Amino acid sequence: MTTRRLLLATALSTALLVSGCGSIADDGGGAAAGEAPPGVTDTAITIGATLPLTGTAAVAGQGLEAGLRIAADEINAAGGINGRQVELVLLDDAFAPDRVVTNVRRLVSQEGVYALVAPAGSQGLPGTWSFIAENGTPVWGPVSPGDPDLDEVYLLSATRKSQIQVAIDYYAAQGLTEIGVIRQNNDLGVSMTAALTDQLPKHPEMRIVAEQETQTGSTDVSSAVNNIIAANPQAVLLATDNTQVGLILQGLRNRGVTVPVFADQGGAGTGGPSAIGPAGAAAEGLIGGMQVDTVSTDNPDVEHWRGLAQQYSGEQGTSGFSLQTYSSLRAFAELVQRMGDDMGYANFQAVAEGLREDPISLGAIPDIECGPLPGGHTCVNQAGLAIVRGGQWQILQEFQAPS
């Protein structure tokens, strides 16, 4: 894998610890010219995230929290970012869209964070974009929402759409042409529609034999499963949350349907147990979108994270979600380090949009190559695939862009 480059501990110290903080510059977007931007002092930088720490997606949320805390501890132990210690403000949204919106507003307006790093909530984050744009607050590495093409928002992982496109290409390469689709009636389903619209014309032999919709937050997937089974597809694509992924797998496998089933990173919980744990034996053969490397790989960068994660005292420290947000915060630290003394939001955008010429390479994720709008804030277009074999996630196809 071209992105697998070893990040030595000495390199971390050199990149993050500098001799002095210097002055803080800004040009608006949260502070008047010459004033410190929100959340930044000479000694600290405060960042925030909203995460599903309780509720139906708590396993994923706890992994996302773990990665942020592991990265912050490592960065701070190495001297911080340009001498500033990272302070985290993490709020629980219980996987409820309205709470995602409330939390984002609180983080910006009351907690005064400099940026949001790896916030979760595909269903709720789009409802915050206008507020984010009004305040100019950077949103770095949000987990799985669609690209709003805003100055403030930078996607570090392949979108759900891109992951589904890569899965469609994989099915086509395997000669699987009759596909069943189950999607939720929310942003997840919108991503599925967009992926099918763009990718199916590239594979004219492929057709959708059944399309089913499930309700957000529901645990009743029986009707959708029955209708998929009746259509006798050769493979299935899912755009649902991890709870429904597990239930759908059980419904299919208990009826003897063993065809390949794909879900994106969030739904499959690739690398972790959020979907395959509840699914049990029915998870065998599940294909998950891969935004980050699998946690069991011998990739040196993953091994470095794993050593830190095994010492983490909270829940889900060694899950794939932890590796994802760990990588997001490490990338944020590298970007801010490159900004030097000018912490203004205009400089944040300028440095981020220059990554196309000088990418951030972390090894456990594809290179981060943001560019100017339109389109340039989807900083990663590649996705991989992993498969559950013997209850463990294994790499099926390494990172690549859709055809």
Salt bridges, closest charged atoms under 4 A:
GLU65 OE2 - ARG69 NE 2.94
GLU74 OE2 - HIS304 NE2 2.62
GLU74 OE1 - ARG330 NH1 3.49
ASP92 OD2 - ARG99 NH2 3.93
GLU111 OE2 - ARG106 NE 3.13
ASP169 OD1 - HIS203 NE2 2.68
GLU178 OE2 - ARG207 NH2 3.19
ASP198 OD2 - LYS161 NZ 2.53
GLU205 OE2 - HIS203 ND1 3.98
GLU211 OE1 - ARG183 NH2 1.97
ASP264 OD1 - ARG160 NH1 2.56
ASP293 OD2 - ARG4 NH2 2.98
GLU334 OE2 - ARG338 NE 2.76
GLU353 OE2 - HIS377 NE2 2.82
ASP358 OD2 - ARG338 NH1 3.46
ASP367 OD1 - ARG5 NH1 3.38
GLU398 OE2 - ARG4 NH2 3.82
